[in-house]
Amino acid sequence: MKTPTITTRVSRELGVAINHGIYQPGTRLPGERLLAESLHVSRSTIRMALEDLERQGRVARSPQRGWFVPSPTVGEPPSTLESFTEMARQRGHTPTAEVLEKTVRSATLDEANRLGIAPGTEVIELVRLRGMNSTPICVDRNVLPLALAQALLDLDLTDASLYETLQAHCSVSIFRSAYSVQAETPTAEQATLLRIPQGSPVLVGREIAYDRGGAPVLLGLNTYRGDAYRFQADLYRAE
């Protein structure tokens, strides 16, 4: 029987390896036998250390996959509208955003209808790769009327919160979002950006965001890794 001190030491060493990126989020850990050999302890000690890390939420296990490091997850609390940046910060993660595209173009008929603007009105299309702790989580595509958000053209939106930027520089405050979520198969480009195998499921969120006056100000198309997003809602039975 190994002492708790040895188990604690092994648990700490594995935790440090995870912190330093030796074992990346979403990847499988070496087998228990290999871990035991590398750390010079028994498999029972390794198993207890892993179970300790599992209780901390640092590792997870699957009958098919063995032990692995889970990807960080995001998800709004029930009935609460939060930006990606706010969700990440509240969970102790560092939010990142890489700008992939920022262009001005004419609105499509569907976009114009949903935004309440005339067909052909100029809009800004912003595409960013959102991540947490350097792990890609979401391909974030937003469309906004140019008249409302022209200041975005001159701003560096790398690692920035779009909601906070809109409020600070465009006097646009997002108050409500009509949001739907559907499982889909990613495109080859999305799979590459999210670092997932082609054919892995993704969750696609579609939204229309409104200001306090009830005017639509933003269309969103958010493609999340299937293992990194959780949607919650409060549901009530009709009277």
C-alpha positions as MATLAB code, in Angstrom:
seq = 'MKTPTITTRVSRELGVAINHGIYQPGTRLPGERLLAESLHVSRSTIRMALEDLERQGRVARSPQRGWFVPSPTVGEPPSTLESFTEMARQRGHTPTAEVLEKTVRSATLDEANRLGIAPGTEVIELVRLRGMNSTPICVDRNVLPLALAQALLDLDLTDASLYETLQAHCSVSIFRSAYSVQAETPTAEQATLLRIPQGSPVLVGREIAYDRGGAPVLLGLNTYRGDAYRFQADLYRAE';
ca = [
       0.000    0.000    0.000;
       1.504    3.292   -1.063;
       1.356    6.216    1.343;
      -0.816    9.261    0.583;
       2.383   11.323    0.349;
       3.536    9.434   -2.746;
       0.105    9.706   -4.353;
       0.013   13.440   -3.649;
       3.465   13.887   -5.170;
       2.517   12.008   -8.319;
      -0.749   13.907   -8.602;
       1.166   17.179   -8.301;
       3.738   16.153  -10.911;
       1.036   15.194  -13.396;
      -0.782   18.475  -12.705;
       2.396   20.438  -13.398;
       2.870   18.541  -16.677;
      -0.681   19.524  -17.691;
      -0.069   23.164  -16.710;
       3.111   23.274  -18.807;
       1.357   21.877  -21.866;
       3.164   18.542  -21.911;
      -0.305   16.997  -22.053;
      -2.492   19.292  -24.183;
      -6.251   19.812  -23.666;
      -8.234   17.263  -25.634;
      -5.372   14.739  -25.805;
      -5.099   11.270  -24.304;
      -2.647   10.621  -21.503;
      -0.126    7.791  -21.780;
      -1.394    4.495  -20.387;
      -1.203    3.826  -16.675;
       1.657    1.369  -17.144;
       3.763    3.891  -19.064;
       3.025    6.624  -16.536;
       3.976    4.305  -13.674;
       7.268    3.418  -15.353;
       8.148    7.041  -16.134;
       7.409    8.207  -12.575;
       8.863    5.080  -10.927;
       5.736    4.200   -8.967;
       3.161    1.429   -9.047;
       0.091    1.424  -11.279;
      -2.116    1.585   -8.187;
      -0.409    4.841   -7.195;
      -0.885    6.231  -10.701;
      -4.546    5.280  -10.631;
      -5.094    6.990   -7.257;
      -3.270   10.095   -8.473;
      -5.395   10.207  -11.617;
      -8.556    9.770   -9.585;
      -7.442   12.705   -7.436;
      -6.933   14.829  -10.559;
     -10.319   13.667  -11.831;
     -11.988   15.007   -8.678;
     -10.264   18.331   -9.369;
     -11.581   18.340  -12.931;
      -8.045   18.250  -14.353;
      -8.418   14.897  -16.146;
     -11.303   12.690  -17.257;
     -11.622    9.036  -18.186;
     -13.477    7.090  -20.813;
     -13.892    3.314  -21.083;
     -12.891    3.590  -24.726;
     -10.169    6.247  -24.559;
      -8.562    5.823  -21.146;
      -7.464    8.969  -19.330;
      -7.349   12.301  -21.161;
      -7.083   16.036  -20.523;
     -10.494   17.600  -21.160;
     -10.790   20.710  -23.279;
     -11.922   23.850  -21.458;
     -15.635   24.446  -21.883;
     -17.794   27.508  -22.148;
     -21.524   27.972  -21.840;
     -23.905   30.652  -20.690;
     -25.621   30.215  -17.325;
     -29.346   29.562  -17.773;
     -31.233   32.627  -19.042;
     -28.104   34.809  -18.861;
     -26.523   36.511  -21.880;
     -22.729   36.560  -21.691;
     -20.050   37.212  -24.269;
     -17.391   34.604  -24.995;
     -14.872   36.776  -23.127;
     -17.096   36.992  -20.052;
     -17.743   33.236  -20.044;
     -14.021   32.484  -20.235;
     -12.977   34.979  -17.560;
     -15.600   33.773  -15.093;
     -14.184   30.253  -15.412;
     -10.632   31.408  -14.784;
      -9.499   31.046  -18.409;
      -7.679   33.539  -20.609;
      -9.829   34.411  -23.659;
      -8.096   34.927  -27.001;
      -9.265   36.120  -30.396;
      -7.396   35.970  -33.692;
      -8.877   38.118  -36.459;
      -9.261   36.020  -39.623;
     -11.325   38.443  -41.682;
     -12.724   41.978  -41.359;
     -14.461   43.242  -44.477;
     -17.157   45.655  -45.653;
     -19.715   44.288  -48.112;
     -23.354   44.528  -49.082;
     -25.909   42.742  -46.906;
     -27.638   39.729  -48.383;
     -31.426   39.705  -48.567;
     -31.631   37.375  -45.569;
     -29.197   39.484  -43.514;
     -31.044   42.683  -44.409;
     -34.357   41.133  -43.369;
     -33.038   39.936  -40.012;
     -31.217   43.196  -39.260;
     -34.114   45.371  -40.357;
     -32.083   47.261  -42.983;
     -32.506   47.799  -46.707;
     -31.112   45.109  -49.035;
     -27.628   46.030  -50.196;
     -26.880   48.171  -47.145;
     -23.215   47.998  -46.206;
     -22.316   45.702  -43.330;
     -19.135   44.680  -41.560;
     -18.334   40.980  -41.533;
     -15.950   39.999  -38.764;
     -14.537   36.472  -38.485;
     -12.362   35.522  -35.529;
     -10.926   32.348  -34.027;
     -11.813   32.389  -30.336;
      -9.841   30.385  -27.818;
      -9.100   29.825  -24.155;
      -5.601   29.329  -22.803;
      -4.315   29.016  -26.404;
      -6.808   26.223  -27.164;
      -9.086   27.030  -30.144;
     -12.741   26.826  -29.122;
     -14.878   28.625  -31.675;
     -14.913   30.143  -35.150;
     -16.902   33.318  -34.539;
     -18.549   35.066  -37.526;
     -20.479   38.304  -36.939;
     -22.302   40.676  -39.281;
     -23.161   44.226  -38.185;
     -24.555   47.264  -40.015;
     -21.680   49.532  -41.001;
     -23.628   52.586  -39.860;
     -23.665   51.227  -36.301;
     -20.193   49.744  -36.071;
     -17.918   51.710  -38.406;
     -15.466   52.348  -35.577;
     -14.576   48.641  -35.625;
     -12.739   49.150  -38.924;
      -9.986   51.150  -37.251;
      -9.676   49.041  -34.095;
      -7.443   46.055  -33.361;
      -9.893   43.379  -32.258;
      -7.234   40.809  -31.380;
      -8.129   39.278  -27.988;
     -10.885   41.887  -27.560;
     -14.457   41.406  -26.393;
     -16.808   42.417  -29.199;
     -19.617   43.284  -26.764;
     -17.312   45.525  -24.701;
     -15.819   47.126  -27.822;
     -19.242   47.896  -29.274;
     -20.319   49.550  -26.045;
     -17.095   51.546  -25.590;
     -16.539   52.702  -29.178;
     -19.913   52.489  -30.925;
     -22.344   53.233  -28.060;
     -24.071   49.937  -28.860;
     -25.124   47.842  -25.855;
     -26.198   44.244  -26.455;
     -29.213   43.514  -24.256;
     -30.916   40.406  -25.653;
     -30.060   37.559  -27.996;
     -32.322   35.164  -29.881;
     -30.108   32.063  -29.963;
     -30.394   28.577  -31.433;
     -27.923   25.677  -31.322;
     -27.600   22.773  -33.742;
     -25.089   19.947  -34.169;
     -23.377   19.955  -37.559;
     -20.317   18.631  -39.365;
     -17.524   21.183  -39.771;
     -16.039   22.242  -43.068;
     -12.434   21.247  -43.738;
     -11.342   24.812  -42.932;
     -13.249   24.868  -39.640;
     -11.835   21.491  -38.597;
      -8.312   22.750  -39.271;
      -8.848   25.974  -37.337;
     -10.385   24.137  -34.368;
      -7.749   21.374  -34.494;
     -10.294   18.574  -34.631;
     -10.524   15.591  -37.008;
     -12.611   16.147  -40.103;
     -16.070   14.757  -39.408;
     -15.984   15.473  -35.678;
     -19.227   17.097  -34.521;
     -19.428   20.808  -33.867;
     -22.164   22.874  -32.251;
     -23.285   25.819  -34.337;
     -24.959   28.715  -32.570;
     -26.978   31.221  -34.607;
     -28.037   34.468  -33.006;
     -29.673   37.803  -33.554;
     -28.566   40.261  -30.889;
     -30.707   43.266  -29.940;
     -30.032   46.537  -28.153;
     -32.114   47.814  -25.235;
     -34.525   49.477  -27.629;
     -35.270   46.140  -29.294;
     -33.441   46.921  -32.543;
     -31.380   44.090  -34.098;
     -27.709   45.070  -34.211;
     -25.723   41.881  -34.797;
     -25.978   38.518  -36.519;
     -23.763   35.777  -35.139;
     -22.714   32.379  -36.422;
     -20.600   30.596  -33.796;
     -19.044   27.210  -34.608;
     -17.868   25.522  -31.400;
     -15.853   22.364  -30.897;
     -18.342   19.736  -29.796;
     -16.311   18.977  -26.656;
     -15.949   22.612  -25.618;
     -19.426   24.112  -25.429;
     -22.389   23.466  -23.156;
     -25.773   25.113  -23.663;
     -28.076   25.597  -20.671;
     -31.622   26.881  -20.450;
     -34.410   27.271  -17.926;
     -37.535   25.511  -19.203;
     -41.040   25.984  -17.844;
     -44.272   24.119  -18.520;
     -47.122   26.149  -19.975;
     -49.902   26.928  -17.539;
];
